[in-house]
Amino acid sequence: MPPTPPPLSSYIAAWAPGPVTAEDALPVGPVAALSAVLDLPEAVAKDSEPLPPLWHWLYFLHWPAQRELGADGHLRDGHFLPPLPHRQRMIAGGRCEITEPLRLGEPAERISSLGTVAAKHGSTGELLFVTERRELRQHGRTCLVEEQDIVYRSGRGSVRHHPAALDESAAPDPEGTWQLPLHPDPTLLFRFSALTANAHRIHYDTPYARGEEGYPGPVVHGPLLALLMLELVRRHAPARRVASLSYRLRRPLFAGEHLLASGTPAGSGADLRIATHREARHATAQVTFA
């Protein structure tokens, strides 16, 4: 019988990374590029105009040297990466409070710090939940505060239940007042990876995603799903300012599948979701308007 592995908490007993500050001029180029990837007729914002919610993910990017990456494309070591052996990482969700929108072309500052850290037992084994907090400022004022929840495991865990093959013709049933269909292919995922400095191979390397990770194809980025849900608000309620939002990434979906982002206005906010023909809630989000 193999020995019982030590608890994940034992690896992080002395792990206490301090805050990190970064600066970015917020140039218009990344916004124009993502607008093109989403087939929009023009950039969603120009110089001095408000940045849509969550589009700040295009900025404050870190490009490590190639030698610093592991076999999966992730950093082997990083300031906010817990020191777990054979570390696996997944974004679970997050929250964002927006006091005022960031504005393009104006210098911004981001202060990142470690939030809560908790080890929990799930159906696939022990997991480490880490929350990273980010405060973004412009002109000395705090514009938004974001928390992102990231789940880590040591090793692969138990076998995942993914479809053996993908149905690239089936579409989800229409749902919700607001709707935005998308048929993501590997090219779109590759371009989004480049725009967000995400070298994780599950998003663009089909042989790796299938052979090493056990997925039926490249995985659609969780942040892309969150941005698509918020895109419903930008398109259908352009006069409403988002004051807060939360999102949860529940089940992966894959390149080639037809997805539908849909939303339903509800009082002072809206409920949003991502569906495919095989799952009604791959991702969910709630927004509150100012």
N, C-alpha and C positions, 0 to 999 in steps of 0.2 A: 504494500500500500504506500503510495507516495506521501512524503511528509506534508503536513498542512502548511501552506505558505503563511508568512507573517502578515498580520493585519496591515492594511494600507496606512493606517494612522502611524505606524512605526516608522515609515519612510519620511514623514513630514513633521516629526516631532520638533525639529529645529529649523523648519522651513518658514521664514518670515520675510519675504521680499518687501522692500520699502517702496514708496511711491516713485513714479517715473514721470518726468515732464517732457513733452514733445511739442514742436511748433510746426505749423504748416501755413503757407500763404493762400491756400484754397483757390488755386487757379481754375479757370473754367474748363480746361482740357478734359479732365476725368468725367465731368458731368456731360459734356458733349459726347464723349466716347460711350458712356453707358446709355445715353439717349439713343445713339445709333444702334447699339446692340439690341435695344428694345423696340427698334423700328419706329421710333417716334419721328414726327416730321421735322422737329427742331429740338435744340437743347432745352431742357426743362427750366433752366435758369441761366442768366447772363450776369456779367459783372455787377456787383452790389445788390443783386436780387436774392431773395430768400432761398436757401437750400431746402429741398423737400425733406421730410422726416426720413431718417436712416441713410440718406445719401452721404452723410459724413463718413460712412464706411469706405468711401473711395479715397480717403485722405489719412494722413498720419501713418502711412504704410511703412513696414520694415522689410528691407530687401537684404537678407543675410548672404554671406558668401556661400557658394555652392557646397563647399566642403563642410558647412555647418548643418546640412540637411541629412536626415536619416533616409533609410531605404523607401519609406512611404512618402517622402517629400516634405514631411513636417520637420521643423527644427528639432535637433537632438536635445538641445538645452536652450532654455530661455528664461527670462526674468520671472515670468508668472507661470512657468510650466513646473508642476510638482515633480520632484525627483523620484518617480516610480519606475521600476524596471519594466521594459517592454511596454511602454506607455501607449495607450490608445485614447483618442480624444474625439469628443462629439459635442457640438453646441446644442443645448437643450432648449434655450429660450432666453428671454430678457425683458427688460422694462426700460422706459425712457420718459423722463419728465422734461418738457420743453418750455422754458420761460419765455424765450424769444428765439426765432429761427436764426441759425448762422447765415451769414451773407457771403456770397462768393467774392473772391478777389480781395478779401480783407483778412489780415493776419489773425490766426487763431492759435490758442494754446490748449493742450490736452494734458490733464493730470490723471494718470492711471494709478490705481491702488488695489490692494488685495482686500476683498470683502470677506464673506463667510467661507469657511472650509468645513465640510462635514463628510464623514465616511458612512455609507449606508449599505445595507444588504438588499439586493434586488433579485429578480427571478433568474438573472444570468450571472450572479455572483456579487462580490463586493465592488462597490463603486465609490469614487471620490467626487463630491460635488464642490466645485470651486466657483465663487462669484467674483468677477472682476468689475470694479467700479471705475467709471471714467467721467470726469468733469471737463466740459468744453467751454472755453471762455473767448470772448472777443471784446477788445477795448476795455479790459478790466472787469467785464461783467460776465457772470455765469449765464450761459445761454441754455445749456441742457446738461442733465446728469443721466448717465446711462449705466445700467447694470446688466451684465451678460453672464448667464449661468452655463458653465461648461462641465461636462461629465467625463471623468477619466476612469479607465480600468487598467489593470496590470495584466497584459496578455490578451488573448482573444475572447475568453469566456466561452459560453455554450454556443451551439449552433444557432444561427439566426434563421428566421422563417421568412425568406424572400421568395418571390415567384421564380420558378426554374427558367421560365421564358417570358418575354414581354409581348403583350398584345399592343402593337403600334397602330392599330386601326380603331380600337374601341375608345369612346369618349364618355366622360362623366355626364350624368343627367343634369340639365340646367337647374340652377337653384339660386335664390337670392335676387334682390333688386338690382344689384350691381354685378356685372360679369365681365371677366377678362380671360379669354382662352389663350393658351400658349402650348406650343409643341416643341419643347427644347430638344436640340440635337447636340452632338458632341462639339460642334463648332461654337455654338452659343456658350456652352459650359467652359470651353477653353478660353474664350474671350473674357468671360466673367472672372475666371481664375486670374488672368493676367491683370485685369483692372483692380483686383483686390489683393494682389501679391500672395495668392493662395496656391502653393505648389503641391498640395495634397493630391496624390496620383489617382485617387478614386474618382476624381471629377473629370479627368481627360484621358486617362490611360486605360483603355478597355481591357487588354489582356491582364493588367495588374488588378483592376477592379474585380474581374471574374476569377482569376487564378489564385490570387493572394488573399483577397478580402471576402470572396464568396458571394459577391453581388451579381445580378444578371446583366449589368451594364454600368456605365458611368453614372454616378450619383449626382442628382441635382443639388446644388448648394443650398443649405438651410438659409443663409442670408439672402439668397436670391428669392426664395419663397416669401420671406418676410417683406422684401422690397416690393414684390408683386402684389401682396395684400395691401400695402400702403399706397400702391399705385392706383388702386380702386378709389381711394379717398381723393387723391390728387385729381383724378379725371372726373369724378362724379360729384364732388363737393368742394370745388376749387376755392370757394369763398370762405370755407370754414378752416380755422387754424387748429391744428392738432396740439393739444396741451399735454397729453400723456398717451402712452401706448404700452401694451404688453403683448408678447407673442410667445407661442410654444411650438416647438418642432417635434412632431409626434412619430411619424413613420416616414422612412425614406421613399422617394420616387426616383425614376430613372430616365435617362436620355431616351427619347423615342416615344415615351408615353404622352398622351394628351392630358393636360391638366386644365383645370378651371379654377381661377381665383374668383370668389364670389363674396358679396357683402350685403348686409342688411342694416340700414340706418335704424338706430334705436335710441330715441330721446336725444340726449346730449352727446351721443357717440355713435359707434357702429360696431357690429360684430362681423369678423372676416374669417375666411377659411380657404384652404386649398384642397381640391378633390381630384381623384382620378376615377376611372370606372371601377377600380377594385377597392377604393378606400375613400370615405366621405370627408375625413378629417386628417389629412397628412400634416397640416399645420393650421393653427388658429391664432387669431389676434383680436384684441379689443382696442379701440381708440376712444378718447374723450376729447371733445372740442372745447376750446376756450370760450 
